[in-house]
Amino acid sequence: MVAKLTVEGLTHRYPDEYTGESVHALDNINLEIQDGEFIAVVGPSGCGKSTLLNILAGLLPHREGVVKVDGTPVSGPGPDRGVVFQEHAILPWRTVARNIGHGLELQGMAKAQRQKRIANFIDMVGLSGFEDKYPHELSGGMKQRCAVARTLCADPVVMLMDEPFAAVDAQTRITLQEELNRIAMATKKTILFITHAVDEAAFLADRCIVFSRRPGRIKAVVDIDIPREERVWATLVSDTRFTAARDRILGLVREEVGEDEE
């Protein structure tokens, strides 16, 4: 079976914008993500997590290594990958419904079919009743729900998420994590999720990839074998399967931070 997302021997260097010296950001990344897997990537600040996502999205050219989606090499952005960033980037002059359906409009989907699909995802992300609101009328959490729905609505093969909940308050973040878990369960989407938050990674992921300090290498992969229907914060926080995975991930990250500080 062909993996949904494959990374082979990916190494990336770029010139420092101030000194011009070569920065070794990623080193020999090898990764396979299967259909429907939810993969989280954690690691110290500056270890190359966002660089990896930008390369996978086709937003950052790479010279060493191969990235494939459904067996096809990635050479730039494409509809097979949907991206959700920390900054929601929804269009301020469009309503919630028209933001969510933007990709479908570009694809030329018929209006009746488009409206049905938009309504489905508005309901899925909990924005029913806000269809005709504009971004300035929404909270930060609602804006991110809109961004997630817009990406899902376009039906990409792989969903790439770069710290999408980092800018919202703690309570909203918990709510969005539970909603994303429910969406992952319902849609079976293949997701790669970048985060600094170890708790978030352990809550959401099937596997958590821990990066080393720069140059980013895969230090370890931690499996998190907890059924999605059991992933509710009220009960999971004291679940030994969750706490064991979280503590293992945290220990691996701290090893890298400690080495960097010495």
N, C-alpha and C positions, 0 to 999 in steps of 0.2 A: 504494500500500500504506500502510495506517494504521500509524504508529509505535506501538510498545508503550507508550512513555512520552514524553509531549510536555510541554514547559514553554514558555509563551509570555508574555513581558513580565513575568516575576515580579520584583516589588520588595517588600521587607519592611522595616518599621521597627517598633521596640518601645521602650517606655520603660525607661530605665536604672533598676534596682531601688533604687539609692542616691540618685541625683540627680533622677530623674523625667524627665530630658532624653531627647529622641527619639534613638535609635540607628539609624542607617541601615545595616542588615546586608547586604542584597542589593539589587542594582541591575540591573534589566532583563535577567534571565536568560532566554535562549532556547536550547532544547535539544530534540533529537529522538534517541531511542534505539530502534534497530530490534530486531526479534525476534532473540533469541540473542546480542545484543551484550553485551560486558563493558566497562563504562565505569568508570574510576577518576577520582576528583576529588581534587586536591591543591592546596595553597596555604598561605600563612602562617597561623600560629595566629590565631584570631579573625576569619578572613575570611568566615565564614558557611557553611562546608562542612556542619557538623552541622545548622545551621538549615535549609539546603536539604533535607537528608534528612528532617528532622522534618516539614517542609511536605509533601514527597512522600508520606510515610507517613500523612498526615492527622492527625498528632498536634499540629500547630501551625497554627492558622487563618491564612489569608492574605487580604488584601483587594485587592491589586493584582496582576493577572496571572491566568493560567489554567494549571492542571495537569490533564492527562488521562492515563488508562490505557486503552489500546485505544479511544481516542476518547471515553471517558466522563469528564466532569469529576470531580475528586476534591473531596469536601466533608468528609471525615473518614476515620477508619480503615476498612479493608475487607479481605475475604479475597483480593482481587486483588493485594495487596501483603504480602509477608512481610518482617519486619525482624529483623536480627541486630545486637545492640549489643556494645560492648566488654565490658560486664558481661553474662554469659551469660543471666541471669534464668530459669534452669530451676527447676522447682518442687522444693524439697528433700524433700518428702514422697512424691514419685513416683519410681519406678525409671526407668532409662534408657529402657526400652521404653515405659513409660506417659507419660513426658515427650514422647518423639518422637510418640506417637500422640494427644497431647492434643487437637490441632486436629481430628483425624478423629473423636474422640469427640463433640466439640461439634457437628460436622457431622451426627452420627447415622449414620455409616457402620457397616455390619454388622460384627460382631466378626471373622468369618473373613477378610473382605476387608481389614479394618483390620490384622490381625496379619500378613497376607502383605505388605502395603505397608510396615509397620514393619520387618519382617525385611529387606526389600530395602534400606532406607535405613541400617539398622544396619550392614549389610555394606558399603554404599557409603562410609561415613565411618570404617570401620575399628574399630567397636566390638563386633564379634562376640565373645561370651564375657562381655560386660559388661551384657547385657540386664537382669539383675535387680539390678544395683548401684544404690545411691542416690548422689546428687550428692556427699555428703561422702566417698565412697569413691573419687572420681575425681580425677585431676590437672586442672590448669587447661586443658591442651590437650584432654583428654577432654570436659570440660564444654562447651568451644566446639564440638567435634565434635557433641555432643548437640544444642546449640542450632541448629547449621547443619542437622542432619538433621530436627529438628522443623519448621523453616521449609520445607525442601524437601518434606517428607512431606505438608504441607497443599496443595502444588502451586499456589503463587501465580503470577500472571502475571509479576510483577516482584519481584525479590529486592533488598532494600535493606540494605546492610551498613555499619555505622558503626565503623570501626577495630576489627574483631572480634578481631584478633590482637595488639593493642597491649599487653595485660597478660601475655602469656606470654613465656617465655625465648627467646633468639635461635634456638637449635636447634629448639625446638618450632615457632617461627614459620615457619622454613624448611619444615619438614615439612607444616604446615597450608597454606602457600601452594601447595605442590606438590599436595596433596590437593584443594584448592579448584579448581586448574587442571584436574585430572582430572575433578572433578565437573562443572565448567562444560562440559567437552568431552563428557561422557556425557549430561548432561541438556539441553544447549542452552538453559539458562535465561537470561533477560534479567536482568543484574545491574548495579546501581550501587553502587560500593564507595568509601567515604570512607577516606582514609589520610593520615598525615603522612609516610610513608616512600616516598621517590621510587623506590628499588629495587623495593619491593613493587608500586607502581603499574605500573612498566615491565615487571615479570615477569608480572603478571596481566592487564592490560588490552588490549583491542583499540584503544581510544582513551583518552587521558588528557586530562582537562580541567584546565587550570591556572587557578586563581582569582587575582585581584588581591587586594591588601590591602583592608581594609574601606573603603567598602562593596564586598562581593564582586561582581566582574564576571568574565565569562569572558575571560581575558587571551589564551589560546591553546588550541588543540586539537592534540595530538600523536598521530599515527597510529603504531601499533606492529604492523607487518605480519610477525609471526612465527607460524607454525603452532603450535597448542597442543601437538601431540605432540612438538615440539622444545623445549618449555619445561621444562627440567630444570636445576636450579641448577648441577650439576656441569659442564655444558657451556655453559650460557647466559651464565655470568658473563664468559666471554671472547669471546662472539659479538659481532661489530661492530654488528649490527642492534640488539642489546639495549643495548650501551654507548652507541651514538649516541643512541638514544631517551632513555635514562636521563640522559645529560649534557645533552641539550636541555631536558628537564623540570627538572632541577636548576638550570640556568642561568636559566630563566624564574622559578622560585620565588625564587632568590637576588636577582634584580632587585627583586622586591617587598619582600623582607626588608630589603635594602639601602636602598631608598627610605624604608622605615618608620623605620629607625634614624638616618637623617640629620636 
